[in-house]
Amino acid sequence: QVQLVESGGGLVLPGGSLRLSCAASEKIFSIDYMGWYRQAPGKERELLARISSIGTTNYADSVKGRFTISSDNAKNTVYLQMNSLKPEDTAVYYCNVRSMTAFGSRDYWGQGTQVTVSS
């Protein structure tokens, strides 16, 4: 069973930076895209950024210009560099990998890592 292991969350001051990492426990084939989501208390999970297998990126308006997604396909690892963090960025952050199989798409999720932006 493939697992996604996230790291890099924590407590940071407003205006600070964090880098999240998400690594797959074993090789995932036929990746369509990898992405990062977050969920704040009382809110729905929202897509923040996504990177396709060929490197095309998409960002939510709320993080555009502040967050950067990147990946190392050989290592099945995806990163999220977060700069200029705001208190409203406080949430649990999840990584996601979608692969394409003969039977359709399959989603893998990390366990989540807490990011708290506070003074």
Beta strands, then each sheet from edge to edge (+ up, - down):
strand 1: 4-7
strand 2: 10-12
strand 3: 18-24
strand 4: 31-39
strand 5: 46-52
strand 6: 57-59
strand 7: 67-72
strand 8: 77-82
strand 9: 91-101
strand 10: 104-109
strand 11: 113-117
sheet 1: 1+ 3- 8+ 7-
sheet 2: 2+ 11+ 9- 4+ 5- 6+
sheet 3: 2+ 11+ 9- 10+
end
